[in-house]
Amino acid sequence: MDLNYSEEEYAFEAKVKQFLKDKLPQRLSDKVKGNIRLTKADMEEWHSILNAEGWLATHWPVKYGGTGWTPVQMHIFEEACSAANAPRTVPFGLGMLGPVLIKYGTEEQREHYLPRILDGTDWWCQGYSEPGSGSDLASLKTRAVRDGDHYIVNGQKTWTTLGQHANWIFCLVRTDTECKPQEGISFLLIDMDTPGIEVRPIITLDGEHEVNEVFFDNVKVPVSNRVGEENKGWTYAKYLLTYERTNIAGVGASLNGLEHLKVIAREQQLDGKPLIEDPYFARRMAEVEIDLDAMKTTNLRVLAAVQGGGAPGAESSMLKIKGTVIRQEINDLTRRALGPYAMPYVHEALEEGYNEPPIGPEYANPVSSDYFNNRKLSIFGGSNEIQRNIISKMILGL
Ligand SMILES: Cc1cc2nc3c(=O)[nH]c(=O)nc-3n(C[C@H](O)[C@H](O)[C@H](O)COP(=O)(O)OP(=O)(O)OC[C@H]3O[C@@H](n4cnc5c(N)ncnc54)[C@H](O)[C@@H]3O)c2cc1C
């Protein structure tokens, strides 16, 4: 695989950079750069700008409104967006449900749901995890019982990211209890406005409202909202997860984080010298930079596999582990670089319009928030321990 860009790819990169210069609102990139909280309206604004350009569903086929880009183009786009501090698009509809509907949905489902994901009519969230079923997802208990042309759904989902904004949820539900756990699961699309659904916030370590619990009490869901066959949902669920994991690699975010860390390490002093010259600190920074470089190559390999028609396989688990370990290491080094200034974390300072003077350097406040928030990276999308189990079985054959 040639890792140098071709002339056309350099031209594409220039086009993307020009687009970002012209169309990315300064207000949004300032917010992303300063780690100021993005509102639902902010996320929708960037979503619709990308949609107007036809650059939203970067890995869907053109037939369904995707870009039809090559893996290298997708990579160039992701890097350029991160470097310009563009908001990340919300992945649940675009990156997760979309590919599942394209592969396993009916033509009616594709025609109905895909355009609504693109134009922002529907905000999807993911109803996989339950209080007793995270890593052992196949043990899930939310029940869907057939009643004519409907299912009646009862149960509870948890950790539902941005579920407070969503009007639709894709759910794994148990439709058969008399078989092996993996064989009795179905994949349902549920309108969040259906009577019997309640969303309750969970506040995370950094004080944010990002995740929720979702309760289902006799929720009536049309059978036509099922994706694929009854009791075969596990197959679709696993296909979706490989996409989720690949997206978590976050190469662009790590590159940005590393650049920011270097700026801080040049400014902060240790024993009268810039921290970046301290051999211990410099070694850790070099290690993480080398790992990041290696991961960029793996990321391109996985994208090439997707482009060839396959779903990303166990490589997506490699990306998930490596990507999250790298981002957490960068967070940790940044927090350490700031020393005591990382301690006074002012939650309100991440709101738009906050104008109190910062405690310490301007860039200090979001560092702890990022550090705490990103503890989640090695847990969600299937914890890193579980990804290691997958690699040991699928790649090493253990
Ligand atoms: C911030 C955040 C957002 C999330 N968003 C969503 C969402 O939008 N939708 C959704 O459905 N879910 C979401 N999740 C849930 C996420 O997928 C689960 O948290 C994850 O799969 C782990 O499950 P668990 O939390 O139940 O931990 P458990 O499964 O209870 O695991 C606890 C610990 O034991 C380890 N462990 C468990 N089994 C094994 C094993 N067999 N071998 C080795 N180690 C093992 C785990 O790695 C972990 O360290 C989110 C989670 C977080 C933290």
The ligand as an SDF file (V2000), in Angstrom:
LIG
                    3D

 53 58  0  0  0  0  0  0  0  0999 V2000
  -19.8090    7.2310   28.4250 C   0  0  0  0  0  0  0  0  0  0  0  0
  -20.4640    5.9640   27.9240 C   0  0  0  0  0  0  0  0  0  0  0  0
  -21.3210    6.0230   26.8480 C   0  0  0  0  0  0  0  0  0  0  0  0
  -21.9750    4.8700   26.3910 C   0  0  0  0  0  0  0  0  0  0  0  0
  -22.8850    4.9840   25.3770 N   0  0  0  0  0  0  0  0  0  0  0  0
  -23.6510    3.9140   25.0570 C   0  0  0  0  0  0  0  0  0  0  0  0
  -24.7460    4.0340   24.1370 C   0  0  0  0  0  0  0  0  0  0  0  0
  -24.9900    5.1090   23.5780 O   0  0  0  0  0  0  0  0  0  0  0  0
  -25.5120    2.9570   23.9020 N   0  0  0  0  0  0  0  0  0  0  0  0
  -25.2580    1.7400   24.4770 C   0  0  0  0  0  0  0  0  0  0  0  0
  -25.9890    0.7830   24.1970 O   0  0  0  0  0  0  0  0  0  0  0  0
  -24.2460    1.5790   25.3660 N   0  0  0  0  0  0  0  0  0  0  0  0
  -23.4350    2.6350   25.6660 C   0  0  0  0  0  0  0  0  0  0  0  0
  -22.4070    2.4970   26.5790 N   0  0  0  0  0  0  0  0  0  0  0  0
  -22.2450    1.2030   27.2590 C   0  0  0  0  0  0  0  0  0  0  0  0
  -20.9420    0.5030   26.9630 C   0  0  0  0  0  0  0  0  0  0  0  0
  -20.9860   -0.1410   25.7190 O   0  0  0  0  0  0  0  0  0  0  0  0
  -20.6920   -0.4800   28.1440 C   0  0  0  0  0  0  0  0  0  0  0  0
  -20.3850    0.3290   29.2750 O   0  0  0  0  0  0  0  0  0  0  0  0
  -19.5510   -1.4250   27.8770 C   0  0  0  0  0  0  0  0  0  0  0  0
  -19.9130   -2.3580   26.8980 O   0  0  0  0  0  0  0  0  0  0  0  0
  -19.1080   -2.1800   29.1520 C   0  0  0  0  0  0  0  0  0  0  0  0
  -20.2010   -2.7740   29.7970 O   0  0  0  0  0  0  0  0  0  0  0  0
  -20.5030   -2.5250   31.3650 P   0  0  0  0  0  0  0  0  0  0  0  0
  -20.4080   -1.0580   31.6080 O   0  0  0  0  0  0  0  0  0  0  0  0
  -21.7710   -3.2310   31.6910 O   0  0  0  0  0  0  0  0  0  0  0  0
  -19.2890   -3.2010   32.1530 O   0  0  0  0  0  0  0  0  0  0  0  0
  -19.1410   -4.7390   32.5590 P   0  0  0  0  0  0  0  0  0  0  0  0
  -19.5150   -5.5860   31.3980 O   0  0  0  0  0  0  0  0  0  0  0  0
  -19.8590   -4.9420   33.8390 O   0  0  0  0  0  0  0  0  0  0  0  0
  -17.5740   -4.8380   32.7820 O   0  0  0  0  0  0  0  0  0  0  0  0
  -16.9150   -4.3700   33.9630 C   0  0  0  0  0  0  0  0  0  0  0  0
  -15.4100   -4.6550   33.8020 C   0  0  0  0  0  0  0  0  0  0  0  0
  -15.1860   -6.0730   33.6690 O   0  0  0  0  0  0  0  0  0  0  0  0
  -14.4620   -6.3500   32.4660 C   0  0  0  0  0  0  0  0  0  0  0  0
  -14.9460   -7.6020   31.8620 N   0  0  0  0  0  0  0  0  0  0  0  0
  -16.2450   -7.9920   31.7430 C   0  0  0  0  0  0  0  0  0  0  0  0
  -16.3110   -9.2080   31.1230 N   0  0  0  0  0  0  0  0  0  0  0  0
  -15.0270   -9.5760   30.8280 C   0  0  0  0  0  0  0  0  0  0  0  0
  -14.4250  -10.7110   30.1860 C   0  0  0  0  0  0  0  0  0  0  0  0
  -15.1670  -11.6890   29.6950 N   0  0  0  0  0  0  0  0  0  0  0  0
  -13.0650  -10.7490   30.0800 N   0  0  0  0  0  0  0  0  0  0  0  0
  -12.2950   -9.7450   30.5620 C   0  0  0  0  0  0  0  0  0  0  0  0
  -12.7960   -8.6480   31.1930 N   0  0  0  0  0  0  0  0  0  0  0  0
  -14.1410   -8.5640   31.3220 C   0  0  0  0  0  0  0  0  0  0  0  0
  -14.7850   -5.1730   31.5550 C   0  0  0  0  0  0  0  0  0  0  0  0
  -13.8130   -4.9870   30.5640 O   0  0  0  0  0  0  0  0  0  0  0  0
  -14.8160   -4.0130   32.5390 C   0  0  0  0  0  0  0  0  0  0  0  0
  -13.5110   -3.5580   32.8310 O   0  0  0  0  0  0  0  0  0  0  0  0
  -21.7180    3.6240   27.0110 C   0  0  0  0  0  0  0  0  0  0  0  0
  -20.8160    3.5630   28.0960 C   0  0  0  0  0  0  0  0  0  0  0  0
  -20.1990    4.7060   28.5550 C   0  0  0  0  0  0  0  0  0  0  0  0
  -19.2670    4.6120   29.7300 C   0  0  0  0  0  0  0  0  0  0  0  0
  1  2  1  0
  2  3  1  0
  2 52  2  0
  3  4  2  0
  4  5  1  0
  4 50  1  0
  5  6  2  0
  6  7  1  0
  6 13  1  0
  7  8  2  0
  7  9  1  0
  9 10  1  0
 10 11  2  0
 10 12  1  0
 12 13  2  0
 13 14  1  0
 14 15  1  0
 14 50  1  0
 15 16  1  0
 16 17  1  0
 16 18  1  0
 18 19  1  0
 18 20  1  0
 20 21  1  0
 20 22  1  0
 22 23  1  0
 23 24  1  0
 24 25  2  0
 24 26  1  0
 24 27  1  0
 27 28  1  0
 28 29  2  0
 28 30  1  0
 28 31  1  0
 31 32  1  0
 32 33  1  0
 33 34  1  0
 33 48  1  0
 34 35  1  0
 35 36  1  0
 35 46  1  0
 36 37  1  0
 36 45  1  0
 37 38  2  0
 38 39  1  0
 39 40  1  0
 39 45  2  0
 40 41  1  0
 40 42  2  0
 42 43  1  0
 43 44  2  0
 44 45  1  0
 46 47  1  0
 46 48  1  0
 48 49  1  0
 50 51  2  0
 51 52  1  0
 52 53  1  0
M  END
$$$$
